[in-house]
Amino acid sequence: MMYENTVGENRTMKRAAAIFILIIVLLLLWLIGILSQQAQVNEGAATLEGTIVMKENIILLIEDKGFTLADAETQSVNELIGNYKSVYKLNNAVLSGIKSGDMVKIWYTEILESFPAQINVLKIKKL
């Protein structure tokens, strides 16, 4: 009877060890992903600074110095694109803690030729 408890305990310990190893492996994969993205940002990325405008389910970055939040509130997306020189549509932007009107710095590797120009954002930081 003691032998049965020892075998059961061994199985439980093996399962716990396997789960622990699985958790460690998943954490390492997550860390590698973060470091890989950070390396991409540090090595080949360019940056832009401007004002974020979220309107009509579109995220824009407007670099123009004369741009104000009042302009964003009174103009449509098409008017903003037509009235300002440096307007970019942001793709893949994760805007946690960032709202329309905030000044931000973005990191990217290329600007896609379109109207307006589109940028796949690697990183975004509120200024």
N, C-alpha and C positions, 0 to 999 in steps of 0.2 A: 504494500500500500504506500509506503514511503517512496518507493521507486516511481510510482505513477505521478506523484506530486512533483518530483524532481524533473521528470520528463516534461510535464506541463509547464513548469517554471522555465525550463530551457527554451521551449517553443515561444513563450511569452517574451523572454529576453531577446531571442533572435528577431522576433517581429519588431520589438521596440528599437533594436539596433538598426534594422533595415529601414524603418521609418526615419530614424535620426539621420542616417546616411543619405536617404532620399532628400530630406529637407536641406542638408548641407549642400548637396549637388545642385538643387534648385536655386539656393541662395548664391552659389558661385556663378551659375549661368546668368542670373539676374545682374550680378556685379560686373561680369564680363560685358554684358550688353551696355550697361551704363558707361563703363570705361571706353568701350568702342565708340559710342556716340560722342563722348567727350574728346577722344582723340581726333575724331573727324572734325569737330568744332575747332579744336586748337590748331590742327595742321593746315587745312586748306580752305577754311571758311572765311568769307568776307562779311562785313557788317554794314548795317544801315541803322540810322536813328530817325524816329519820326513819331507821329501821333497815330494811335490806333482808332479806327472808326469801324464800329460794328453796326451794320444797317442792312436790312432786307436779306438776312442770312448770309451776308458776305462780310469778310474781314479785310479791311484796307489798311495800308500803311501810307500815310501822307507825309512826305519829307519837307514840303514847302514851309518856309519860315512864317509866311503871312497867314497860314491856316489857323482858324480858331474853332473851338468846339461849337460856337453858335453857327458857323458855316455848316458844320456837319448836321446839326439839327434842322436847318432850314432847307438843305439841298438833298436831292435824291442821289443815289449812287452814281447814276449816269452824269448828273451835273457835277459831282465831285471829280469824277474822272475827266470830264471835259474842261473844268475850270482850273485845275491845278496841274502843274508840270510833272511832278514826281509822285505818282500814285501807283502803288503796287497792290495786287491782290495776293493775300497770304494763304497758302495751302499748308495743311498739316500743322497749324499753329495750335498749341495747347495753351490756353489763356487762363490759367488758374491765378486768380487774384488780380487780373487785368480787366479793366472796363473801358468802354468807349471814352476817348478823350485823354487817356493816359499816354505819357511819353514812354517809348520803349526803345530798346536796342535789340536787333535781331541778327542771328548768324545764319548764313546760307552758303551754298556752294555754287549755285547758278541761278540766273534769272531767265525764265522761259519767255521767249518772244511771243507776245500776244498783246492785245489791247484790252485792259491795262496789262502791263507786264506781270507775270505770276512768279512767285517765289515759294519754293518748298523750304519751309523754316526748319532749321536744325535745333535752334535754341532761341528763347525769347526772355528778355529781362526787363522789368519795369525800372525806369530811371527815377 
